[in-house]
Amino acid sequence: MALASSEAANPHWVKRASMDKLSHLPGEDGWPIVGNTFRLLKDPPAFGQYMTEKYGKIHRNKALGMTGINMVGAEANELLLMDREKIFSSEQGWGPVLNLLFPRGLMLKDFDHHRVDRRALGVAFKPDAMKHYVKDMNAIFARELPGWKGEMLFFPAIKQLTLDVAMEVFFGMELGPEADRMNQAYVDMVQASIGAVRHPLPFTKMGRGVRGRKFVTEFLLPQIEERRRNENRQDMFSQFCRVKREDGEYMSDEEVIDHMNFLLLAAHDTTTSTLTSLVWMLAKHPEWQDKLRAECLAIAPAGSDVAYEDLSSFELTEMAMKETLRMIPPVPSIPRRALRDFEFMGHHIPKGTAVSISPAQVHMMEEYWPEPEKFDPMRFTPEQVKARHKYAWVPFGGGAHMCLGLHFAYQQVKLFMHRLLTTRRIEIEDGYDPEWQPWPIPRPKDGLQIRLTEI
């Protein structure tokens, strides 16, 4: 198993630290060639817990074609995410995984380049734009959710619905064959991110992922010039097409597409995972479902639109979402690469080392979360949040690379939950406990069997 030749394609990258330079660190390298890849992918939380218990909060591991270190704990999260001394490269951390699939996306940019693009793209998440998205999402949920009733598999249904939102809100597209092909292309790109073979060979996940990216690129490129001219279009893609940097120049066509690709991944797949996990938690904990329903009804009548100005009133709903993100974060781990030597917890880490943190593991550590297996949204009252380490909860990352679309995600979840909970009750069979696929983005393997009954 070999990594895609990111170093060759990016001469400014630092050379990866060799295994012998990491041999002083506690840990294990696993089998020849594949290392611990299969153990990691089988059960990431269990493997991470095993490594931490055996080797400590900083340990060496070989997986997905590289040897690196894992740093565990809120302090490690803060060091890597805040990156006050600009030690860590997000581009070189995510690049070996995503470079062939999402080149030039925000996660694959560092420091000044990242700052300039993030500031430019922020126009699509300002209040006027967000109000427009709320109007569109209200209309989509009003159109689609009345048909949701009885026995159903929730995951494929919500995946299709979030795709509908993405096509209409992000691209201003009518649904049709192109939307279906776009969906499959993004599925292939996400699955390629954890493929064992890191070259785009035929019949491999990476091969399908690269073909998916090619389809999306060829579909969107011809539309860019028209969308730059048409200032009446308010969808996200059109706004990105019209974005200008600080020097007054448009982003290149390729950069626009790469940013859209990445943001659609972030908005579509991670929101699908979050809503699936939240519905699962509310089905298991009907007392919390009732509390959220009461809050929703106090904000707006059953089955009605929700005003943008009322979104801040969904306090319990937001707390339940945050607790769900604690227990099942859509991004289980976050990689970086060290641009120079650094010290952490008494260990010397050389330049070029692949470094990662694990939100999924830290979110379940008893030192931050008493009874971590318990679903308890009250962990996110202002008093409890203030008393806890700021970086014990990092589902959206942090620092300069904090998720650009996190407020969009909150909006979508609140609007969906209001429309669903004020008209339906979520039920599951007694003893039902589906198995979850943890990587690359968590989802229930059986699709999550639920029953929706009318209220």
N, C-alpha and C positions, 0 to 999 in steps of 0.2 A: 504494500500500500504506500503510494507516494503522494506527496502534496502537489497541487498544481504549482507550476514554476513561477510563483509570485515574485520571488527575489529577482529572477532574471528579467521579469517584466517591469520591475520597479527598482531601479538602481539606487534610489535614495534610501531604500530600506536597510536597516541594520542587519547584519548577518546573524542568523539564529545561533544561540549559544549551543555548543556541542554537549553531548551527554557527559563527557568527562568533566566539564566545568560545573555540572550540577550534581556530581556524584557525592559531594560532601553533604548534600541535603538528605534527610530521611525520606524514604519512599520505596517504590518498586516499579520496575519497568515492564513486568508481565511477559507475555510470550514474544518470541522473535517476530519482528516486522510489525505485527498488529498491536503489540503491547497489551494494554488493558481495555482496548476499544469495546470488545463485546461485553465484558463485565460492566463497563460504564453504561452502555446503551441499554442493557437489559434492565437495570434498576439504578438510575443515577443517584437518587437520595440514599439508598442502602449502601452503594459503593462509596459515596462520599463520606457517609458516617463511618464505614469500616476504615477508610484511609485516615480519617481524623482521629479516631479512637486509637489506632495502632501507631500512627506516626506524628500526630500533633496538628496544630492549626496552620502549619506551613509544611507542605510535603511535596515530594517529586512524584510525577506520574507520566506515563507514556500512553497516549491514546490519539486516535484520529491522525496518525502519521507524524506526531511530534512529541518530544519530551519537554515538559514544562513543569511549573509549580502551581499548586492550588493554595490560596490563602483564605482562611476561614475566620469569620467573625465580623462584627460591626466595625471594628477598627480597620480591618483589612478592606472592607467595603469603602470606608471613608478615604483611606490612602489612595486606592486605585481610582475611585470615581471623582473625588475632588481634584486629585493630581495637581496640587498647588505648585509643585516644582517641575511640572511638565516632564515627568519621567516616562509616562506610559503612552504608547501609540494605540489608538483604537483602530486606525487603518491597518496596522500590521498585526493586530490581534484578530480582527474579524476577516482580514484579507484572505488568509489561507482557506477559510471556510466559504466566503461569499464573493471573492474577487471575480470569479467567472460568471456569477449570477447577478450581483447588484453592484457593479463597479461605479465608483463616484457617488454612491449614496452617502447620506450624512454620516453614517457610522463608519464609513471608509474615508473620512477626512479628519485631519488633526489641526488643532491650534488655530492660526489665523485663517487658513483656508476653510476650516469648519465654521469659524465665527462669521465670516463674510457670507457664506452660503446660508447658514442658519438664520441670520438676520434678514436676508433677502426673502427666504421662504416663509418667514414669520408673517408676511402680509396675508397669507391664506388662513391664518388662525387669529386674526384680529376680530373684535366684537362684531363689526358689520358683516364680515364673512360668516362668523359663527351663527349669527341670527338667521342668515340665509340657509345654512345647513340644517338648523333646527326646523325651519319651515318645511324643507324637503323631507326630513326624516319623519316628522309628524304625518305627512301625507303618505309616505311609504308604509308606515306601520298601520295607519288607518285602512289602507287598501289591502294589506296582506294578512294581518292578524285575525280578522273575523273568521277566517277559514281554519284556524288552528283550534281543534277540539278533538276530544276523545284520545284513543291510544295513538302515540306517535313516537318516532325516533327524533329526539330534539336536536342532536348535533348536526345531521345533514340538513335539517330544516333551517336552523339558525345560520349555518354556513351559507346556504343559498340566500337567506335574507340579508346577511351582511354584505354578500356580493352584490345584491340588488342596490343596497345603499351605496356601496363603492362605485358601481357603474353610474348611478344617477347623480350622486353628490360629488364624487371625485371627477368623473369624466363627462357628466351631462349626457350619457348615452342611454338610448332606449335599449331595453333588454332584447336579446335575440341570439342567433348563433355565435356572433362575435363575442358576446358576453360569456357564453358557455366556454368558448375556446380560451378566452382570457382567464377564466377561473381555472381551467385545467393547466394552463401555462404556469400560473402562480402555485398551484399544488405541486407541480413538478419541480419548480425552483426551490420551494421550501424543503421538499423531500431530498433534493440533491445536496442540501447543506449538510446532511449527516451521512451521505453515501460513503461506503468504505473505500470506493475507488474515486480518487480525487481528480482524474483526468476525464474529459468528456468523450469516453469511448462509447460506441454504439451499444444499445441495450443496457446501459448502466443508468443509475439515477442521475449522475452528473450529465450524462449525454442527453437525457430527457430534459433536465433542467436548462441546459444551454440552448436546446431547441425551443423551449418555452420562452426564454428571454428573446430569442431571435424573432419569434412570432409577435410578441408584444411590441418590440422595437419597430418592426416593419409595419405594424398596424397603426402605431401612434405617430411616427415620423411625418407622414404626409399631412397630418392635421395641424401641425404646430403653427405654420405661417398664417392660416386662416384664423386660428384662435388668437393670435397676437393682434390681428386687425379688428376682431369683433369684441369690443369692450362691453357689450351687453351680456356676454356669457359670464356667469358667476361661479361655475363649477371650479373645483380646485385645480384641475389640469389647465384650464384656460388662464387662471390666475398665475400659475407657475410659468406658463408660456410668456406672460407679460412682465414677469419679474425682471428688474434691472439691479445690477450690483452697484456698489458705491461709486464705481467709475462711469456709471450711466449705460453700460453695455448689457445686452441681454445675456442670459446664460446660453451656452451652446445647446443645440437641439438634443445632442446626446446626453448632456447633463440634466436637462429637463426630464427626459425619459427615465434616466437612472434614479433621479429623486422621486419621481412618481412611482416607479417600480418598488422602491424601498418603502415609501410611505403607505402604499397599498398593502404591502406585506404586513407592515406594522398595524395598520388600521383594520384590515380584513381578518387575518388569521389570529392575531392576538385578541381582538374583540370577540371573535367567535369562541375562542378558548375561555375567555373571561365570563361571557354570558352562559356558556354551557356549565362551567363550574359553579356559578352563582345559582342557576336554576337547580342544580344538583343539591347544593347546600340548603336551599329553601325547601326543596322537597323533603329532605331528611329532617329539617327543623321547622315544622309547620308553625310553631309559635313565633318564629322570626318572620315567616311569610305573612302571618296576620299583622304583625307590627308594621311591616313595610306597606302592606295593603292599606292600613289605616292612615299612614302618612301620605300615601299617594292620593287617597280620596280627599284628604284635607287640603291638598294643593289644587286639584282640579277634578271635575266630575268623572265618573267612570267612562272609559273609552273615548275621552275627549283629547283634544290637542293640549299640549303644555307650552306655556309661553317661555321664551328665553329668560325673561326676568325672574321666573319662578324656579329655575333650576337649582339655585343656591338653597332652596328650602328642603331639598331631599337629603336631610342630614342622616337619618337612619339608613337610607338606601345607599348612600355613599360609604357609610361605615361598614355595611354588609359587603359591599363590593371590595373595600380595602381588606377586610378579613379574608374574603375569598382569594384575593391576590396574594395574601400572605401564605395561605395554605397550598395554593396551586398557582404559582407565578407562571405566566406564559413564556417567559425567558428564564429557563432554569439556571443558566450560567452566563457569565460575561467575560470575554477574553480581552487581553491586551498584550503588548510586547514591550519589554523594558528597553528604552533608548540609551540608558547608561546604567552603571552599577548603582545599587541601592542596598540599604540595610533594613531588615524588618524582623522583629522578634528575635534579635540576636543572630540572625543569619545574614550572610553576605550573598546577594543575588547579582550575578553578572549581567552586563549589557547583552541584549539579544535574547534574554529568557522569555519564553511564552508564559504569561502569568494569567491566572483566572480566579474569579470569585464566584461563589454560588449563592444567589438569593434563595433558591429552594432550600438549601441546607440551613442557612442562617435564620430563615423565617421559622424554622422548627426547633431552634435551640432554646432549651429551658432557661438559660441564663437571661434571655431577653423576653421569653414568652412562657409564663407558667401554664402548665397543661397545654402544650402546643398542639396536641391532636384535637382539642376541643374547639368547636366553632363558636366564637364569642365576639361579635361586632363591637361590644362595649370596650374592647381593647383600644378602640380608636376615638374615644372621647378626648377632648382637648387636654384634660388633666393627665390621662395615661400617655398620650403622645408626648407631652412635655417632659414626663418623667423618664422616658425611654431613650436610649441612644438613637440619635437621629438617623443613623445608617443601619439600624437593625431591620428596617423595612425599605427595600429598594426594588420593587417590581418594575419601576419605570427608569431604572438607572439613577443617575445623579450627576451633579456638577455640570460641566459644559455640554455633556452628551445626554442630559435629561431628555426623555422622550418629548419631541416637539408636539406630538399630537395627543398628549395625555388629557387635555381638557376636552378635546373632541371625543375621546373615549368615554369620559365621564358623562358627557351629554348623551351619547348614543345609548349607554346603559340605562341612564335615568329615564329617557323617553321610552325605551322599549319596556322597562319594568313597569312603568305607569300604565301603559297600554295593556300589558299582559295581566298584571296583578289585579287591576280594577275590574276585569271582566272574566278572569279564569282563576281556578284553584289548581295548583300543581300537586300531583299525587304520584306515588310510586308504590310498587308491591312491597309488602312486609319482607324484610330481609334482603331486599335487592341491593347489591353492592358491586357495581361494574368494575372491571379492571381497566386501568388507564394506561395509555401509551404516553410515556413521559417526554419523549423527544421527537422532533425538534421543538414542537409546541404541543403542550399536553392536550389530550382528548380521550374520551371514553372509547374503548375498542369496539363496543357493541352499539355505539351510536346514542346511548342514554335513552332507555325506554321509560317514558313518562305517560301520564294520563292528564289531560286538561279537561276539567269540568266547568261548566258555565256557572257563574254566580247569580 
